[in-house]
Amino acid sequence: MTWRRIAAFFVFTTAVFWQPVLREIVMPAATGQPLLKG
């Protein structure tokens, strides 16, 4: 594997991993809702 493929894989997995995290933290914070539900 080339370093480009490794970097692309890392960026892709990071984006997939952080998508639900950002949806649970950034979006509620922007709308003024509590960070954690329940």
C-alpha angles and dihedrals in degrees: 000000000000122000089250092058091047091049092048091049091048093049092046095050091044091052092048091048096047096045096083091037092055090044091055098043112024099039097049090044090052092049094044096246123137113277097231123042115216 
